[in-house]
Amino acid sequence: MKQPELRAMACVLSRDLRLAWRRRTDTIGALVFFIIVTSLFPLGLDPDPATLREIAPGVIWVAALLATLLTLPKLFAEDHADGTLEQFLLAGTPLPLLLLSKTAAHWLGTAVPLVLTAPLMALQFGLPAAAIGTLVLVLLLGTPILSLLGAVGAALTVGVRGAATLLAILILPLYIPILIFGAAAVGDSLSGMPVDGYYAALGAMLVLAVFLAPWASAAALRIALD
Amino acid sequence: MISGLSRPERGAIRWRGEDIRHLNEDYACQLSYIGHAPASKAELSVRENLVVSLALQGRQPAAPEIDSALRAAGLYARRDVAAGLLSQGQRRRLALARLTLRPPTPLWILDEPFNALDAPAREWLSGLIQGHLRTGGIAIFTSHEQTGLEALPQQVIAL
């Protein structure tokens, strides 16, 4: 990779992180959504500790997934509205590299706060320390995939009326394998079973997503804006 | 289509003999495109916006160069102000400030560049385009009004 390309990628990353910081309400909104959803289940269900422990992995993963989905429609919409996306398409740096930076900023700004909050949420369900450790690790491996796949959907639906609904319909089915592996890893950790296989599977999915999703997002953006 | 944002259904657009679809980023590096929208972020300062748009082109001009571009666009005094606080004309000048950096790209594609500009800014932009043409550059722009550039050797397509 050439130096101007790295410079452009770093610039997009720092620009989006700065924007995320200056528009904190969006990030905080997703985080509050995650906290509220995960807190509703212990309140609304049987407070039996065994039941709560059993549902915890699924509930936390679904909440993280929906909180991520909540932020995706804005990923490209504002850049499209103010003309920045045109500059991305005509940049001297390959578009997939710029989109990889943009997705990394989305993950850092949206998913990392969720991952950091997840242990606290897990305590509500009475998860033991080992299972909480597994939860954090699988979230760290799985949430970047959510951002990368979500970016493909966001690119396909940019400029479309009702983009948020369409995006959810397009992307939620793709999230199912990550949800299954992520929740199952925590479940198996609770049962004292080995979870290395889940780490390997999620890691492999992450590597594939890092290499393929930005190219798919770039193609989707070009189609959407043509 | 000339910028490469849209692809022609038939035929090809060539730059120095090569189809721009095959040139990709090599063509983008030769081009400055100022669209109808300002391509600036309201939450970022004037200077930050200019730095980002230059980095996208793979350029990293030094601080004095950025200052000189902002001076040329009449925005130096507002360099640390959030772009969202600028008037329409000032946001337009912020977009156009990119054209003043050296070395200039040979091809300028400008969509309604005179929009929202006051008389001094229009004069500045006319001078900028004339200077670019004098040095062998190409400028393609649309305008719905008289620009003062009609006397220059050019091709005008009136729609």
Chai-1 contact restraints between the chains, C-beta under 6 A:
chainA,res_idxA,chainB,res_idxB,connection_type,confidence,min_distance_angstrom,max_distance_angstrom,comment,restraint_id
A,P4,B,G58,contact,1.0,0.0,6.0,A-B,restraint_1
A,R7,B,A55,contact,1.0,0.0,6.0,A-B,restraint_2
A,R7,B,Q60,contact,1.0,0.0,6.0,A-B,restraint_3
A,A8,B,A55,contact,1.0,0.0,6.0,A-B,restraint_4
A,A8,B,L56,contact,1.0,0.0,6.0,A-B,restraint_5
A,A8,B,G58,contact,1.0,0.0,6.0,A-B,restraint_6
A,C11,B,V52,contact,1.0,0.0,6.0,A-B,restraint_7
A,C11,B,A55,contact,1.0,0.0,6.0,A-B,restraint_8
A,R15,B,V52,contact,1.0,0.0,6.0,A-B,restraint_9
A,L19,B,E43,contact,1.0,0.0,6.0,A-B,restraint_10
A,R22,B,E43,contact,1.0,0.0,6.0,A-B,restraint_11
A,D82,B,A37,contact,1.0,0.0,6.0,A-B,restraint_12
A,G83,B,G35,contact,1.0,0.0,6.0,A-B,restraint_13
A,G83,B,A37,contact,1.0,0.0,6.0,A-B,restraint_14
A,G83,B,A39,contact,1.0,0.0,6.0,A-B,restraint_15
A,T84,B,A39,contact,1.0,0.0,6.0,A-B,restraint_16
A,E86,B,G35,contact,1.0,0.0,6.0,A-B,restraint_17
A,Q87,B,A39,contact,1.0,0.0,6.0,A-B,restraint_18
A,Q87,B,L56,contact,1.0,0.0,6.0,A-B,restraint_19
A,L89,B,L5,contact,1.0,0.0,6.0,A-B,restraint_20
A,L90,B,S3,contact,1.0,0.0,6.0,A-B,restraint_21
A,L90,B,A28,contact,1.0,0.0,6.0,A-B,restraint_22
A,L90,B,Y33,contact,1.0,0.0,6.0,A-B,restraint_23
A,A91,B,A28,contact,1.0,0.0,6.0,A-B,restraint_24
A,A91,B,L56,contact,1.0,0.0,6.0,A-B,restraint_25
A,G92,B,E25,contact,1.0,0.0,6.0,A-B,restraint_26
A,G92,B,A28,contact,1.0,0.0,6.0,A-B,restraint_27
A,G92,B,C29,contact,1.0,0.0,6.0,A-B,restraint_28
A,G92,B,Q57,contact,1.0,0.0,6.0,A-B,restraint_29
A,G92,B,G58,contact,1.0,0.0,6.0,A-B,restraint_30
A,T93,B,G58,contact,1.0,0.0,6.0,A-B,restraint_31
A,P94,B,E25,contact,1.0,0.0,6.0,A-B,restraint_32
A,D226,B,S6,contact,1.0,0.0,6.0,A-B,restraint_33
